[in-house]
């Protein structure tokens, strides 16, 4: 497996320029670029400059993060403003991808995005049908750019697609070669607080396009959220079992650390990115994944 860095890890204290520099220095194989940080970068630079960096660097781009779906997207019920916002993200990912050599885009199922707003308000079965429709349409749009869509289940009750089984049913129904999975150790743990990652076996191994690995802080179930993510060598997520199930599925691709911990954002990016590399490498070595 290869070591990757997701820019969410130092989002609040870094920039794409700084992440490129530090990830290259540390020895990461891949970088997952956040679209908001890419937009910020493009106020000072061009996609050609970013492509030139990757052309001469051992560090390579992987997935662009992320496009967030909602049930009415691309339907007759859609709002022009909401549609434009998501399509702007989608097209930026496609255009940046073809420019810099990235072939992957993270796609997140419909969420209730306010952490204090309660569970997902829609009908999950109906929303799954909408996801099939939307992913089929986006798949066609992505083809000219050589872009693969990485559909990522999110386990908490604010999500419409909470586990691998639900995501696999959608991806299998779409049945397009450029629609697969992003599997995230913490997002899978969020579904019932379980460290049983055997559900990874329900995903077509050839369609596991991206993997995110991190752990989480030991907090009551009602306090679990994306801000509780932490480095993968500590916490309550059994990252070893997560990796064992990936190996059993035959996965040999990238493993990217992705935390949204605001405490890390108060540190210097040099420290955060060094810790991200060292702890991710430590766990991958421990379970013989490098």
N, C-alpha and C positions, 0 to 999 in steps of 0.2 A: 504494500500500500504506500501511498505518497502523502506527505504532510502538507496541509493547506491551511491558510489563514483567512478567516472571514472578518471583514472590516468592522462588523458590529462590536467586536471585542474591545477596541479602543476608540469607538466612534466619537465619544464626547471629548477626547483629548488629542485627537490626531487628524490627519487629512490624507487624501489619497497619495499625494506626493510623499509624505512622511512614511506611509505604509509601504510604498514601493521601495523606498530606501532601506527601511529597517527589515522588511521581510527578505529582501535580497541579501542583506548582511547576515541575518540569522541562519539562512539556509533553507527556508521554506521552498517547496517545489511549486506550489500553486497559490494564487491569490483569488479570493472571491470578492468581487467589487460591488459595493452598495451603490444603487442608482442615485441616491441623494448625494453621496460623496463624489460620485462621478460628475454630477451636475455642477457641484461646487468647483471641482477640478477644471471643468470646461469653461469657467469664467476667467481662467488664467492661462489655459493651455488648449490644445486641440487633440482630437482623436489621433491625428497623425503623429503627434509627439508621444502619445501613450503607446501607440503601435511601435514606434521606434525604440522605446524603452524595452518592451518585451522582446523585440527582435534581437537585441544584444544581451539580454539578461538570461540567466538560468531560471529565474522565476517566470512562471507562465500564468496566464489568466485562466480561471476556470469559470464557475457560474457567476452570472450577474444576478443581484438580489434587490428586490423581488417584485413580482407582479401580484397584487392582491385582488382576488376575484370577489364579486358579489352576485347574487342570484339573477338579477335582471340584466346583467351585462350582455350587450349585443343582442338584446331582444327588443320587441316592439314596446315593452314597458320601460325601457332604459331612459335614463336622464342624459341629455346631451353633455352636460357639464361633468357628470360622473364618468361617462364613457370616455370623454376626451382626456380626463386625468389618467385613467388606466391605460388607454391607448398610447398616450405620450410615454408612459413608462415602458410599455411593451415595445414600441418602435425604437426608443432609445437603446433598449437592451439588444434588439436585433441589429441596429446600425452600428453600435459599439462592438458587438460581437463579431460581425464580419470584418470590421476594421482592425481589431486587435487579435483575432484568432481565438475567440471564445465561442464555444458551441452549445453552451448550456445557460438556461434561465430558470431560476426558482419561481414556482407558481404556488401561491398559498390559497387554499380553499376559503370560501366565505367565512368570516369571523365577526363576532361582536367585539369590536376592537377596543372599546373602553374597558380598562381593567376593573372598574367599579360598576359596570353596566349590567352585570348579570349574565346568565347563559345565552347562547345563541338563540335568537328569537324565532327563527324560521323552522320549518319542517325539514328534518335532515334527509328523509327519503326523497322529497321533492327537490331539495337542493342538490342532492347527488345527481338527479336527472339533469338539472341545470348545469352542473359541472361537466357532465358528458357532452352536452351541447356546446358549451363554451370552449372546452379543451379541443374538441373536434374542429371548431372554427379557427382557434389560434394555431392549431397544428398546421393547417393549410397556409395561414399567413406567415408562419415561421419557416416554411420549406425553402423559399428562395434565399434565405439567409443562412441555411444550414444549421438552424437553431433547434436544439432539443429542449423540451419542456419538462422540468423536474417537479412533479406534483408532490407536495409535502404535507402529510397528515399532522395535525396539531392536537394533542391529547386532552387539553382542558375543555370544560363544558362551554366555553365561549366559541368553540370551533364547530363547524358543520361536518367535518370529516376528521374523526378522532383517532383512528388506528389504522394499521396496515391493511387489515381485512377490508375496511370500508374504502380505503384508497385503491386497493387492488381491484375491487369490483368496478370502480370507475375507470381506471386505466385499462383494464381488460376489455371493457365495453367500448371504449374509444378505439382501441386496437390500431394504433398508429405507431410506426417505428420511432417517431421522434417525440413520443409521450411516454414518460417513465416516472421514476420516483426520486425524491430526496428524502432520505431517512435520517432522522435527528434523534440522538439518544435521549435528550431531555424531553423533546416533544412526545416521544413514545412513552417515556416514564410518566408524563403528566396524565396519561390515560390510566386511571385507578391507582397511581403510584406504584406501578408494577415494574420489577426488574426481570420479568420473564420476557425475553426478546425473541422467543421462538416464532412469533408471528412474522418475523422477517422472512421466514420460509414461504410465506404466502405471496411474496412479491416475486415476479419473474426476475431472476438474477441478472439477466441480460439488460433489464430496464432499470436497474439501480444506477442512476446516473451521477448522484452526488450523495455524500454522507457527511453529516455534522456530528461531532463528538464533543461532549462536555458533560459535567456533572451538575448537581444542584445542591443548594443549601438544605439542611435538615430543618424544615419548618412545618407547621401544621398544614394539612391538605388545603384548607381554605386560603392560605397565604401563598401557595405555590403560584408562581408567575414567571414570565420571561426574565424579570429582573433578579431572580434567585439563581440564575445559572452561575456556574463557577468552573475553574480549571478542572480538567478531567482526572487528575490524580488524587482527588479528594471528594468529599460529599457523598450523597445518598444514592447516586446512580451507579449501578454495577457496569462500569464501562468495559470491564473484562468480558462479561457475559455478552454484552452488545457486540464486541469484536468477534467473539467466538461464533456467534450466530451469523455474522457477516462472512467469516471465513468458511463456515459450513455451507453457505449459499454460493461460495465461489467468488465472492467479491474481492477484487484486487486493486481498486481504483483509489481516488483521493479520499482523505479523511480530514475534514476541516473543523478547526475549533471556532465556535460561534457562541460568544456570551453577550449578554445585554446588561451586564452588571454595572450599575451606576457607580459603585465603589471603585471599580477599575478605571472608570473615566476620570477619577480625581487624581490618578497617578500619572507619571510621565509615560508617553507612548513607548519610549525605549524599554522601560521596565515591563509594561504590559505585554509587549510583543515578544520580549525575551522569555517571560514566564509562559506565554502561550506556546512558544516553540518547545521549550524545555519540558513542559508537562505533557504536551501531546506526544512528543517523541518518546518520553519515558514510558507512557502507557502502551504505545505501539510496540516498543521494544520488549516490554514485559510480556506481552502476549504474542510475540513472534510474528508481528505483522509488517515488519520492515525488511 
